[in-house]
């Protein structure tokens, strides 16, 4: 499923606007990446202008500030979607349980290719 972000096809009067150009490849969006807990898997995609994007599909370790590397056990809280707790989806702001304590994710793992977190409690 591709996400298209287009303007309204209707005028203020209710009539349909005429298209001024066809849809282009650069106008397309992309599917949502749900980073899960598991063995590290990265999908590499070529972006516009030859830029390389690393899409993180799954990760089992988090880089915790001032503590180091910690193993992710499960997702405790996720304000992005209540169902992400059950599915163990890692997003920015999600509260995770690690072997070093409870931490919150401070970066966007699906876009950056790694997980950074800040310890809340030990």
ZAPA-205174 format. One record per residue: residue number from 1; x, y, z of N, C-alpha, C, CB in turn. Coordinates in Angstrom, 3 decimals. Atoms other than C-alpha are relative to their C-alpha. Glycine has a CB too. Layout:
residues N
nr = NUM	npx = X	npy = Y	npz = Z	capx = X	capy = Y	capz = Z	cpx = X	cpy = Y	cpz = Z	cbpx = X	cbpy = Y	cbpz = Z
...
end
This chain:
residues 122
nr = 1	npx = 0.843	npy = -1.172	npz = 0.000	capx = 0.000	capy = 0.000	capz = 0.000	cpx = 0.888	cpy = 1.235	cpz = 0.000	cbpx = -0.959	cbpy = -0.002	cbpz = 1.213
nr = 2	npx = -0.768	npy = -1.233	npz = 0.102	capx = 1.419	capy = 3.352	capz = -1.047	cpx = -0.847	cpy = 1.162	cpz = 0.472	cbpx = 0.485	cbpy = 0.233	cbpz = -1.441
nr = 3	npx = 0.712	npy = -1.154	npz = -0.535	capx = 0.466	capy = 6.583	capz = 0.677	cpx = 0.128	cpy = 1.145	cpz = -0.997	cbpx = 0.553	cbpy = 0.409	cbpz = 1.404
nr = 4	npx = -0.006	npy = -1.132	npz = 0.916	capx = -0.521	capy = 9.360	capz = -1.743	cpx = -0.460	cpy = 1.232	cpz = 0.756	cbpx = -0.905	cbpy = -0.267	cbpz = -1.237
nr = 5	npx = 0.352	npy = -1.236	npz = -0.680	capx = -0.611	capy = 12.922	capz = -0.456	cpx = -0.337	cpy = 1.033	cpz = -1.059	cbpx = 1.155	cbpy = 0.494	cbpz = 0.927
nr = 6	npx = 0.442	npy = -0.893	npz = 1.059	capx = -2.669	capy = 14.976	capz = -2.861	cpx = -0.947	cpy = 1.057	cpz = 0.546	cbpx = -0.676	cbpy = -0.789	cbpz = -1.118
nr = 7	npx = 0.929	npy = -1.055	npz = -0.374	capx = -4.765	capy = 18.148	capz = -2.751	cpx = -1.426	cpy = -0.442	cpz = -0.273	cbpx = 0.314	cbpy = 1.298	cbpz = -0.755
nr = 8	npx = 1.405	npy = 0.294	npz = 0.232	capx = -8.551	capy = 18.182	capz = -2.772	cpx = -0.326	cpy = 0.146	cpz = -1.477	cbpx = -0.894	cbpy = 0.921	cbpz = 0.842
nr = 9	npx = 0.398	npy = -0.051	npz = 1.407	capx = -10.145	capy = 17.524	capz = -6.153	cpx = -1.195	cpy = 0.924	cpz = -0.225	cbpx = -0.332	cbpy = -1.399	cbpz = -0.499
nr = 10	npx = 1.207	npy = -0.828	npz = 0.090	capx = -13.096	capy = 19.811	capz = -5.390	cpx = 0.303	cpy = 1.487	cpz = 0.124	cbpx = -0.986	cbpy = -0.406	cbpz = 1.072
nr = 11	npx = -0.081	npy = -1.457	npz = -0.119	capx = -13.470	capy = 23.571	capz = -5.889	cpx = -0.899	cpy = 0.447	cpz = 1.143	cbpx = -0.407	cbpy = 0.703	cbpz = -1.334
nr = 12	npx = 0.882	npy = -0.533	npz = -1.045	capx = -15.211	capy = 25.843	capz = -3.360	cpx = -1.466	cpy = -0.120	cpz = -0.395	cbpx = 0.341	cbpy = 1.464	cbpz = 0.291
nr = 13	npx = 1.377	npy = 0.100	npz = 0.491	capx = -18.321	capy = 25.685	capz = -5.544	cpx = -0.505	cpy = -1.438	cpz = -0.008	cbpx = -0.098	cbpy = 0.583	cbpz = -1.401
nr = 14	npx = 0.396	npy = 1.403	npz = -0.010	capx = -18.314	capy = 21.879	capz = -5.398	cpx = 0.381	cpy = -0.732	cpz = -1.273	cbpx = -1.476	cbpy = -0.110	cbpz = 0.214
nr = 15	npx = -0.409	npy = 0.625	npz = 1.259	capx = -17.094	capy = 21.266	capz = -8.944	cpx = 1.338	cpy = -0.697	cpz = 0.137	cbpx = 0.069	cbpy = 1.035	cbpz = -1.110
nr = 16	npx = -1.251	npy = 0.738	npz = -0.031	capx = -14.201	capy = 18.970	capz = -9.736	cpx = 1.069	cpy = 0.779	cpz = -0.759	cbpx = -0.179	cbpy = -1.413	cbpz = -0.599
nr = 17	npx = -1.122	npy = -0.685	npz = 0.640	capx = -10.824	capy = 20.571	capz = -10.517	cpx = 0.583	cpy = -0.876	cpz = -1.094	cbpx = 1.085	cbpy = 0.363	cbpz = 1.034
nr = 18	npx = -0.655	npy = 0.709	npz = 1.087	capx = -9.027	capy = 19.635	capz = -13.711	cpx = 1.444	cpy = -0.283	cpz = 0.407	cbpx = -0.061	cbpy = 0.821	cbpz = -1.324
nr = 19	npx = -1.383	npy = 0.350	npz = -0.307	capx = -5.680	capy = 17.817	capz = -13.344	cpx = 0.943	cpy = 0.813	cpz = -0.863	cbpx = 0.245	cbpy = -1.502	cbpz = -0.207
nr = 20	npx = -0.957	npy = -0.748	npz = 0.793	capx = -2.708	capy = 19.911	capz = -14.410	cpx = 1.245	cpy = -0.823	cpz = -0.337	cbpx = 0.397	cbpy = 1.257	cbpz = 0.732
nr = 21	npx = -1.090	npy = 0.904	npz = 0.367	capx = -0.183	capy = 17.033	capz = -14.468	cpx = -0.311	cpy = -1.403	cpz = 0.511	cbpx = 1.357	cbpy = 0.503	cbpz = 0.569
nr = 22	npx = 0.168	npy = 1.380	npz = -0.432	capx = 0.015	capy = 13.269	capz = -14.109	cpx = 0.730	cpy = -0.216	cpz = 1.317	cbpx = 0.514	cbpy = -0.980	cbpz = -1.075
nr = 23	npx = -0.704	npy = 0.298	npz = -1.251	capx = 1.171	capy = 11.627	capz = -10.879	cpx = 1.430	cpy = -0.421	cpz = -0.324	cbpx = -0.737	cbpy = -1.118	cbpz = 0.810
nr = 24	npx = -1.415	npy = 0.271	npz = 0.214	capx = 4.941	capy = 11.322	capz = -10.562	cpx = 0.525	cpy = -0.972	cpz = 1.061	cbpx = 0.809	cbpy = 1.312	cbpz = 0.024
nr = 25	npx = -0.584	npy = 0.964	npz = -0.930	capx = 7.172	capy = 8.755	capz = -8.875	cpx = 0.433	cpy = 0.674	cpz = 1.302	cbpx = 1.194	cbpy = -0.703	cbpz = -0.647
nr = 26	npx = -0.452	npy = -0.701	npz = -1.199	capx = 8.557	capy = 11.360	capz = -6.445	cpx = -1.149	cpy = 0.457	cpz = 0.887	cbpx = 0.836	cbpy = 1.185	cbpz = -0.387
nr = 27	npx = 1.167	npy = -0.402	npz = -0.785	capx = 5.011	capy = 12.158	capz = -5.265	cpx = -0.491	cpy = -1.110	cpz = 0.922	cbpx = -1.122	cbpy = 0.426	cbpz = -0.923
nr = 28	npx = 0.446	npy = 1.141	npz = -0.795	capx = 4.555	capy = 8.690	capz = -3.800	cpx = 0.555	cpy = 0.054	cpz = 1.412	cbpx = 0.412	cbpy = -1.302	cbpz = -0.667
nr = 29	npx = -0.513	npy = 0.184	npz = -1.353	capx = 4.877	capy = 8.025	capz = -0.094	cpx = 0.585	cpy = -1.400	cpz = 0.098	cbpx = -1.117	cbpy = 0.219	cbpz = 1.072
nr = 30	npx = -0.476	npy = 1.369	npz = -0.176	capx = 6.104	capy = 4.763	capz = 1.389	cpx = -0.776	cpy = -0.654	cpz = 1.142	cbpx = 1.533	cbpy = -0.026	cbpz = 0.284
nr = 31	npx = 0.703	npy = 0.751	npz = -1.031	capx = 4.717	capy = 2.049	capz = 3.608	cpx = 0.629	cpy = 0.256	cpz = 1.364	cbpx = 0.011	cbpy = -1.502	cbpz = -0.322
nr = 32	npx = -0.492	npy = -0.179	npz = -1.365	capx = 5.041	capy = 2.333	capz = 7.386	cpx = 0.918	cpy = -1.168	cpz = 0.357	cbpx = -1.183	cbpy = 0.106	cbpz = 1.013
nr = 33	npx = -0.941	npy = 1.022	npz = -0.470	capx = 8.000	capy = 0.446	capz = 8.893	cpx = -0.247	cpy = -0.195	cpz = 1.491	cbpx = 1.503	cbpy = 0.410	cbpz = -0.285
nr = 34	npx = 0.218	npy = 0.306	npz = -1.409	capx = 7.165	capy = -1.263	capz = 12.181	cpx = 1.219	cpy = -0.764	cpz = 0.520	cbpx = -1.318	cbpy = -0.828	cbpz = 0.205
nr = 35	npx = -1.197	npy = 0.623	npz = -0.558	capx = 10.444	capy = -1.955	capz = 14.013	cpx = -0.408	cpy = -0.873	cpz = 1.175	cbpx = 1.042	cbpy = 1.070	cbpz = 0.439
nr = 36	npx = 0.368	npy = 0.961	npz = -1.039	capx = 10.027	capy = -5.057	capz = 16.163	cpx = 1.229	cpy = -0.404	cpz = 0.805	cbpx = -0.666	cbpy = -1.244	cbpz = -0.620
nr = 37	npx = -1.093	npy = 0.517	npz = -0.829	capx = 12.119	capy = -6.755	capz = 18.849	cpx = 0.427	cpy = -1.342	cpz = -0.578	cbpx = -0.432	cbpy = -0.143	cbpz = 1.508
nr = 38	npx = -0.531	npy = 1.240	npz = 0.569	capx = 14.367	capy = -9.499	capz = 17.472	cpx = 1.397	cpy = 0.233	cpz = -0.535	cbpx = -0.918	cbpy = -0.533	cbpz = -1.115
nr = 39	npx = -1.333	npy = -0.112	npz = 0.578	capx = 17.634	capy = -10.149	capz = 15.631	cpx = 0.038	cpy = 1.184	cpz = -0.959	cbpx = 0.400	cbpy = -1.309	cbpz = -0.728
nr = 40	npx = -0.106	npy = -1.232	npz = 0.781	capx = 18.895	capy = -6.978	capz = 13.901	cpx = -0.120	cpy = -0.277	cpz = -1.500	cbpx = 1.328	cbpy = 0.701	cbpz = 0.297
nr = 41	npx = 0.212	npy = 0.095	npz = 1.440	capx = 17.567	capy = -6.685	capz = 10.346	cpx = -0.169	cpy = 1.415	cpz = -0.532	cbpx = -1.247	cbpy = -0.894	cbpz = -0.344
nr = 42	npx = 0.071	npy = -1.328	npz = 0.612	capx = 18.164	capy = -3.557	capz = 8.236	cpx = -0.276	cpy = -0.154	cpz = -1.484	cbpx = 1.311	cbpy = 0.801	cbpz = 0.235
nr = 43	npx = 0.314	npy = -0.031	npz = 1.427	capx = 16.619	capy = -2.907	capz = 4.822	cpx = 0.566	cpy = 1.309	cpz = -0.545	cbpx = -1.563	cbpy = -0.120	cbpz = -0.265
nr = 44	npx = -0.618	npy = -1.196	npz = 0.561	capx = 18.648	capy = -0.474	capz = 2.702	cpx = -0.769	cpy = 0.417	cpz = -1.246	cbpx = 1.499	cbpy = -0.246	cbpz = -0.332
nr = 45	npx = 0.733	npy = -0.539	npz = 1.139	capx = 16.746	capy = 1.764	capz = 0.274	cpx = 0.738	cpy = 1.201	cpz = -0.556	cbpx = -1.438	cbpy = 0.384	cbpz = 0.399
nr = 46	npx = -0.599	npy = -1.160	npz = 0.650	capx = 18.022	capy = 4.297	capz = -2.242	cpx = -1.034	cpy = 1.106	cpz = -0.044	cbpx = 0.509	cbpy = -0.347	cbpz = -1.430
nr = 47	npx = 0.882	npy = -1.151	npz = 0.005	capx = 16.489	capy = 7.713	capz = -1.773	cpx = 0.264	cpy = 0.890	cpz = -1.199	cbpx = 0.158	cbpy = 0.791	cbpz = 1.280
nr = 48	npx = -0.157	npy = -0.927	npz = 1.106	capx = 16.202	capy = 10.629	capz = -4.147	cpx = 1.365	cpy = 0.689	cpz = 0.090	cbpx = -1.140	cbpy = 1.042	cbpz = -0.002
nr = 49	npx = -1.324	npy = -0.586	npz = 0.028	capx = 19.582	capy = 11.990	capz = -5.197	cpx = 1.084	cpy = -0.999	cpz = 0.365	cbpx = 0.058	cbpy = 1.171	cbpz = 0.926
nr = 50	npx = -0.979	npy = 1.045	npz = -0.295	capx = 21.300	capy = 8.651	capz = -4.473	cpx = 0.266	cpy = -0.205	cpz = 1.479	cbpx = 1.277	cbpy = 0.316	cbpz = -0.676
nr = 51	npx = -0.203	npy = 0.151	npz = -1.441	capx = 21.028	capy = 8.996	capz = -0.676	cpx = -0.417	cpy = -1.409	cpz = 0.436	cbpx = -0.803	cbpy = 1.078	cbpz = 0.786
nr = 52	npx = 0.307	npy = 1.341	npz = -0.504	capx = 21.029	capy = 5.692	capz = 1.229	cpx = -0.774	cpy = 0.129	cpz = 1.298	cbpx = 1.296	cbpy = -0.836	cbpz = 0.212
nr = 53	npx = 0.805	npy = -0.004	npz = -1.217	capx = 18.297	capy = 5.162	capz = 3.825	cpx = 0.019	cpy = -1.392	cpz = 0.608	cbpx = -1.458	cbpy = 0.457	cbpz = -0.290
nr = 54	npx = -0.020	npy = 1.276	npz = -0.710	capx = 18.530	capy = 2.434	capz = 6.460	cpx = -1.302	cpy = -0.164	cpz = 0.761	cbpx = 1.213	cbpy = -0.088	cbpz = 0.961
nr = 55	npx = 1.280	npy = 0.272	npz = -0.657	capx = 15.136	capy = 1.041	capz = 7.475	cpx = 0.197	cpy = -1.176	cpz = 0.957	cbpx = -1.132	cbpy = -0.309	cbpz = -1.054
nr = 56	npx = -0.206	npy = 1.028	npz = -1.019	capx = 15.355	capy = -0.904	capz = 10.741	cpx = -1.280	cpy = -0.810	cpz = 0.158	cbpx = 0.423	cbpy = 0.632	cbpz = 1.358
nr = 57	npx = 1.166	npy = 0.868	npz = -0.098	capx = 12.960	capy = -3.871	capz = 10.656	cpx = -0.101	cpy = -0.651	cpz = 1.374	cbpx = 0.049	cbpy = -1.069	cbpz = -1.079
nr = 58	npx = 0.002	npy = 0.566	npz = -1.347	capx = 14.000	capy = -5.458	capz = 13.975	cpx = 1.344	cpy = 0.248	cpz = 0.672	cbpx = -0.312	cbpy = -1.512	cbpz = -0.042
nr = 59	npx = -1.205	npy = -0.277	npz = -0.804	capx = 16.509	capy = -4.848	capz = 16.790	cpx = -0.175	cpy = -0.629	cpz = 1.375	cbpx = 0.262	cbpy = 1.544	cbpz = 0.128
nr = 60	npx = 0.082	npy = 0.605	npz = -1.334	capx = 17.356	capy = -6.588	capz = 20.070	cpx = 0.819	cpy = 0.736	cpz = 1.050	cbpx = 0.452	cbpy = -1.427	cbpz = -0.064
nr = 61	npx = -0.788	npy = -0.772	npz = -0.947	capx = 19.766	capy = -4.070	capz = 21.653	cpx = -0.275	cpy = 1.492	cpz = -0.158	cbpx = 1.490	cbpy = -0.288	cbpz = -0.186
nr = 62	npx = 0.174	npy = -1.452	npz = 0.000	capx = 19.409	capy = -0.388	capz = 22.620	cpx = 1.259	cpy = 0.645	cpz = 0.558	cbpx = -1.251	cbpy = 0.420	cbpz = 0.829
nr = 63	npx = -1.119	npy = -0.784	npz = -0.519	capx = 22.166	capy = 2.187	capz = 23.134	cpx = -0.549	cpy = 0.955	cpz = 1.044	cbpx = 0.745	cbpy = 0.775	cbpz = -1.143
nr = 64	npx = 0.527	npy = -0.823	npz = -1.083	capx = 21.351	capy = 3.687	capz = 26.542	cpx = 1.058	cpy = 1.015	cpz = 0.410	cbpx = -0.428	cbpy = -0.874	cbpz = 1.213
nr = 65	npx = -0.894	npy = -1.101	npz = -0.331	capx = 22.882	capy = 7.065	capz = 27.383	cpx = 0.600	cpy = -0.205	cpz = 1.398	cbpx = -0.753	cbpy = 1.349	cbpz = -0.076
nr = 66	npx = -0.779	npy = 0.125	npz = -1.241	capx = 25.582	capy = 6.891	capz = 30.136	cpx = -0.013	cpy = -1.405	cpz = 0.605	cbpx = -0.523	cbpy = 0.973	cbpz = 1.016
nr = 67	npx = 0.014	npy = 1.373	npz = -0.516	capx = 24.996	capy = 3.127	capz = 30.575	cpx = 0.682	cpy = -0.946	cpz = -0.986	cbpx = -1.450	cbpy = -0.466	cbpz = 0.274
nr = 68	npx = -0.567	npy = 0.874	npz = 1.028	capx = 25.915	capy = 1.427	capz = 27.280	cpx = -1.083	cpy = -0.820	cpz = -0.672	cbpx = 1.056	cbpy = -0.925	cbpz = 0.601
nr = 69	npx = 0.893	npy = 0.868	npz = 0.752	capx = 24.360	capy = -1.394	capz = 25.318	cpx = -0.840	cpy = -0.847	cpz = 0.957	cbpx = 0.802	cbpy = -0.901	cbpz = -0.962
nr = 70	npx = 0.890	npy = 0.803	npz = -0.841	capx = 21.317	capy = -3.136	capz = 26.837	cpx = -0.947	cpy = -0.799	cpz = -0.866	cbpx = -0.791	cbpy = 0.889	cbpz = 0.976
nr = 71	npx = 0.915	npy = 0.864	npz = 0.747	capx = 19.122	capy = -6.004	capz = 25.662	cpx = -1.444	cpy = 0.433	cpz = 0.254	cbpx = 0.201	cbpy = -1.489	cbpz = 0.397
nr = 72	npx = 1.414	npy = -0.382	npz = -0.107	capx = 15.498	capy = -5.047	capz = 24.944	cpx = -0.814	cpy = -1.251	cpz = 0.296	cbpx = -0.506	cbpy = 0.702	cbpz = -1.311
nr = 73	npx = 0.833	npy = 1.143	npz = -0.368	capx = 13.046	capy = -7.391	capz = 26.680	cpx = -1.406	cpy = 0.111	cpz = -0.581	cbpx = -0.075	cbpy = -0.127	cbpz = 1.515
nr = 74	npx = 1.331	npy = -0.224	npz = 0.584	capx = 9.642	capy = -5.915	capz = 25.762	cpx = -0.375	cpy = 1.471	cpz = 0.061	cbpx = -1.061	cbpy = -0.843	cbpz = 0.727
nr = 75	npx = 0.524	npy = -1.362	npz = -0.003	capx = 7.614	capy = -2.744	capz = 25.185	cpx = -1.017	cpy = 0.118	cpz = 1.120	cbpx = -0.636	cbpy = 0.369	cbpz = -1.375
nr = 76	npx = 0.888	npy = -0.205	npz = -1.138	capx = 5.897	capy = -1.423	capz = 28.327	cpx = -1.117	cpy = 0.979	cpz = -0.348	cbpx = 0.790	cbpy = 0.508	cbpz = 1.209
nr = 77	npx = 0.973	npy = -1.044	npz = 0.328	capx = 4.156	capy = 1.689	capz = 26.948	cpx = 0.354	cpy = 0.607	cpz = -1.349	cbpx = -0.039	cbpy = 1.098	cbpz = 1.103
nr = 78	npx = -0.234	npy = -0.640	npz = 1.288	capx = 3.717	capy = 3.235	capz = 23.500	cpx = -1.177	cpy = 0.925	cpz = -0.296	cbpx = 0.185	cbpy = -1.060	cbpz = -1.137
nr = 79	npx = 1.073	npy = -0.972	npz = 0.191	capx = 1.717	capy = 6.457	capz = 23.036	cpx = -0.393	cpy = 0.159	cpz = -1.464	cbpx = 0.414	cbpy = 1.338	cbpz = 0.559
nr = 80	npx = 0.322	npy = -0.101	npz = 1.418	capx = 1.822	capy = 6.219	capz = 19.227	cpx = -1.232	cpy = -0.840	cpz = -0.335	cbpx = 1.196	cbpy = -0.442	cbpz = -0.854
nr = 81	npx = 1.129	npy = 0.895	npz = 0.261	capx = -0.640	capy = 3.299	capz = 19.232	cpx = -0.061	cpy = -1.025	cpz = 1.131	cbpx = 0.137	cbpy = -0.708	cbpz = -1.404
nr = 82	npx = 0.121	npy = 0.933	npz = -1.130	capx = -1.999	capy = 1.121	capz = 22.053	cpx = 0.269	cpy = -1.445	cpz = -0.417	cbpx = -1.392	cbpy = 0.104	cbpz = 0.619
nr = 83	npx = -0.217	npy = 1.369	npz = 0.474	capx = -1.704	capy = -2.008	capz = 19.888	cpx = 1.480	cpy = -0.315	cpz = -0.190	cbpx = -0.743	cbpy = -0.223	cbpz = -1.308
nr = 84	npx = -1.433	npy = 0.214	npz = 0.155	capx = 2.065	capy = -1.496	capz = 19.490	cpx = 0.623	cpy = -0.657	cpz = 1.229	cbpx = 0.689	cbpy = 1.316	cbpz = -0.282
nr = 85	npx = -0.501	npy = 0.642	npz = -1.230	capx = 2.537	capy = -2.687	capz = 23.107	cpx = -0.075	cpy = -1.515	cpz = -0.168	cbpx = -0.824	cbpy = 0.458	cbpz = 1.260
nr = 86	npx = 0.229	npy = 1.434	npz = 0.202	capx = 1.102	capy = -6.097	capz = 22.265	cpx = 0.898	cpy = -0.557	cpz = -1.111	cbpx = -1.479	cbpy = -0.258	cbpz = -0.340
nr = 87	npx = -0.796	npy = 0.437	npz = 1.146	capx = 3.024	capy = -6.261	capz = 18.969	cpx = 1.495	cpy = 0.228	cpz = 0.191	cbpx = -0.461	cbpy = 0.714	cbpz = -1.241
nr = 88	npx = -1.399	npy = -0.333	npz = -0.282	capx = 6.333	capy = -5.030	capz = 20.560	cpx = 0.634	cpy = 0.824	cpz = -1.116	cbpx = 0.803	cbpy = -1.270	cbpz = 0.215
nr = 89	npx = -0.499	npy = -0.908	npz = 1.032	capx = 6.765	capy = -2.222	capz = 18.015	cpx = 0.753	cpy = 1.147	cpz = 0.669	cbpx = -1.167	cbpy = 0.542	cbpz = -0.883
nr = 90	npx = -0.848	npy = -1.056	npz = -0.555	capx = 9.572	capy = 0.272	capz = 18.743	cpx = -0.176	cpy = 1.282	cpz = -0.808	cbpx = 1.487	cbpy = -0.437	cbpz = 0.010
nr = 91	npx = 0.128	npy = -1.318	npz = 0.618	capx = 8.803	capy = 3.947	capz = 17.995	cpx = 0.594	cpy = 1.030	cpz = 0.948	cbpx = -1.492	cbpy = 0.334	cbpz = -0.331
nr = 92	npx = -0.529	npy = -1.066	npz = -0.852	capx = 10.075	capy = 7.285	capz = 19.304	cpx = -0.971	cpy = 0.253	cpz = 1.149	cbpx = 0.236	cbpy = 1.305	cbpz = -0.818
nr = 93	npx = 0.822	npy = -0.249	npz = -1.174	capx = 8.803	capy = 7.869	capz = 22.852	cpx = -0.530	cpy = -1.256	cpz = 0.670	cbpx = -1.135	cbpy = 0.862	cbpz = -0.374
nr = 94	npx = 0.462	npy = 1.252	npz = -0.591	capx = 8.054	capy = 4.196	capz = 23.516	cpx = 0.822	cpy = -0.315	cpz = 1.245	cbpx = 0.092	cbpy = -1.159	cbpz = -1.022
nr = 95	npx = -0.680	npy = 0.405	npz = -1.233	capx = 8.895	capy = 2.942	capz = 27.026	cpx = 0.289	cpy = -1.490	cpz = -0.116	cbpx = -0.869	cbpy = 0.320	cbpz = 1.286
nr = 96	npx = -0.412	npy = 1.391	npz = 0.141	capx = 10.890	capy = -0.292	capz = 26.905	cpx = 0.605	cpy = -0.529	cpz = 1.286	cbpx = 0.993	cbpy = -0.147	cbpz = -1.140
nr = 97	npx = -0.612	npy = 0.660	npz = -1.148	capx = 12.000	capy = -2.796	capz = 29.525	cpx = 1.274	cpy = -0.668	cpz = -0.499	cbpx = -0.980	cbpy = -1.044	cbpz = 0.671
nr = 98	npx = -1.282	npy = 0.577	npz = 0.379	capx = 15.700	capy = -3.702	capz = 29.288	cpx = 0.599	cpy = -0.739	cpz = 1.189	cbpx = 0.967	cbpy = 1.092	cbpz = -0.508
nr = 99	npx = -0.663	npy = 0.696	npz = -1.102	capx = 18.078	capy = -5.812	capz = 31.354	cpx = 0.678	cpy = 0.974	cpz = 0.970	cbpx = 1.029	cbpy = -0.984	cbpz = -0.549
nr = 100	npx = -0.579	npy = -1.026	npz = -0.879	capx = 19.513	capy = -2.538	capz = 32.812	cpx = -1.063	cpy = 0.845	cpz = 0.706	cbpx = 0.916	cbpy = 0.909	cbpz = -0.802
nr = 101	npx = 1.091	npy = -0.771	npz = -0.595	capx = 16.086	capy = -1.074	capz = 33.729	cpx = -0.972	cpy = 0.497	cpz = -1.065	cbpx = 0.556	cbpy = 1.183	cbpz = 0.793
nr = 102	npx = 0.988	npy = -0.558	npz = 0.918	capx = 13.181	capy = 0.804	capz = 32.167	cpx = 0.570	cpy = 1.233	cpz = -0.682	cbpx = -1.306	cbpy = 0.348	cbpz = 0.742
nr = 103	npx = -0.545	npy = -1.120	npz = 0.769	capx = 14.065	capy = 3.255	capz = 29.389	cpx = -1.025	cpy = 0.472	cpz = -1.021	cbpx = 1.318	cbpy = -0.403	cbpz = -0.704
nr = 104	npx = 0.857	npy = -0.546	npz = 1.046	capx = 12.368	capy = 5.501	capz = 26.837	cpx = 0.844	cpy = 0.269	cpz = -1.245	cbpx = -0.710	cbpy = 1.299	cbpz = 0.481
nr = 105	npx = -0.728	npy = -0.148	npz = 1.270	capx = 13.371	capy = 5.625	capz = 23.157	cpx = 0.003	cpy = 1.477	cpz = -0.409	cbpx = -0.647	cbpy = -0.885	cbpz = -1.127
nr = 106	npx = -0.154	npy = -1.429	npz = 0.316	capx = 14.721	capy = 9.057	capz = 22.117	cpx = 0.199	cpy = 0.278	cpz = -1.487	cbpx = 1.169	cbpy = 0.565	cbpz = 0.765
nr = 107	npx = -0.173	npy = -0.228	npz = 1.432	capx = 15.221	capy = 8.547	capz = 18.371	cpx = -1.074	cpy = -0.742	cpz = -0.793	cbpx = 1.404	cbpy = -0.446	cbpz = -0.453
nr = 108	npx = 0.956	npy = 0.680	npz = 0.868	capx = 13.244	capy = 7.244	capz = 15.379	cpx = 0.688	cpy = -1.214	cpz = -0.618	cbpx = -0.545	cbpy = 0.963	cbpz = -1.108
nr = 109	npx = -0.759	npy = 1.170	npz = 0.447	capx = 14.551	capy = 3.674	capz = 14.912	cpx = -0.284	cpy = -0.424	cpz = -1.439	cbpx = -0.286	cbpy = -1.144	cbpz = 0.905
nr = 110	npx = 0.339	npy = 0.431	npz = 1.357	capx = 12.687	capy = 2.937	capz = 11.664	cpx = 0.698	cpy = 0.843	cpz = -1.054	cbpx = -1.502	cbpy = 0.059	cbpz = -0.211
nr = 111	npx = -0.629	npy = -0.897	npz = 0.963	capx = 14.341	capy = 5.937	capz = 9.965	cpx = 1.509	cpy = 0.047	cpz = 0.131	cbpx = -0.554	cbpy = 1.378	cbpz = 0.155
nr = 112	npx = -1.418	npy = -0.208	npz = -0.241	capx = 17.803	capy = 5.943	capz = 11.533	cpx = 0.833	cpy = -1.286	cpz = 0.019	cbpx = 0.173	cbpy = 0.714	cbpz = 1.289
nr = 113	npx = -0.726	npy = 1.263	npz = 0.058	capx = 18.732	capy = 2.245	capz = 11.698	cpx = 0.594	cpy = -0.469	cpz = 1.309	cbpx = 1.070	cbpy = 0.110	cbpz = -0.980
nr = 114	npx = -0.479	npy = 0.420	npz = -1.311	capx = 19.509	capy = 2.013	capz = 15.444	cpx = -0.966	cpy = 0.528	cpz = 1.060	cbpx = 1.459	cbpy = 0.510	cbpz = 0.261
nr = 115	npx = 0.878	npy = -0.405	npz = -1.111	capx = 17.814	capy = 2.456	capz = 18.862	cpx = 0.828	cpy = 0.688	cpz = 1.062	cbpx = -0.752	cbpy = -1.220	cbpz = 0.605
nr = 116	npx = -0.605	npy = -0.739	npz = -1.111	capx = 18.899	capy = 5.134	capz = 21.359	cpx = -1.059	cpy = 0.161	cpz = 1.066	cbpx = 0.563	cbpy = 1.393	cbpz = -0.459
nr = 117	npx = 0.966	npy = -0.099	npz = -1.085	capx = 17.264	capy = 5.302	capz = 24.769	cpx = 0.610	cpy = 0.741	cpz = 1.192	cbpx = -0.477	cbpy = -1.401	cbpz = 0.423
nr = 118	npx = -0.386	npy = -0.700	npz = -1.224	capx = 17.365	capy = 7.198	capz = 28.069	cpx = -0.615	cpy = -0.772	cpz = 1.174	cbpx = -0.479	cbpy = 1.519	cbpz = -0.016
nr = 119	npx = 0.455	npy = 0.792	npz = -1.150	capx = 17.124	capy = 5.313	capz = 31.398	cpx = -0.968	cpy = 0.812	cpz = 0.862	cbpx = 1.206	cbpy = -0.469	cbpz = 0.848
nr = 120	npx = 0.995	npy = -0.639	npz = -0.875	capx = 14.015	capy = 6.163	capz = 33.470	cpx = 0.224	cpy = -0.467	cpz = 1.436	cbpx = -1.460	cbpy = -0.332	cbpz = -0.466
nr = 121	npx = -0.237	npy = 0.575	npz = -1.345	capx = 14.526	capy = 3.813	capz = 36.425	cpx = 0.771	cpy = -1.291	cpz = -0.144	cbpx = -1.343	cbpy = -0.253	cbpz = 0.762
nr = 122	npx = -0.798	npy = 1.230	npz = 0.003	capx = 16.847	capy = 0.954	capz = 37.343	cpx = -0.757	cpy = -1.171	cpz = 0.555	cbpx = 1.262	cbpy = 0.192	cbpz = 0.786
end
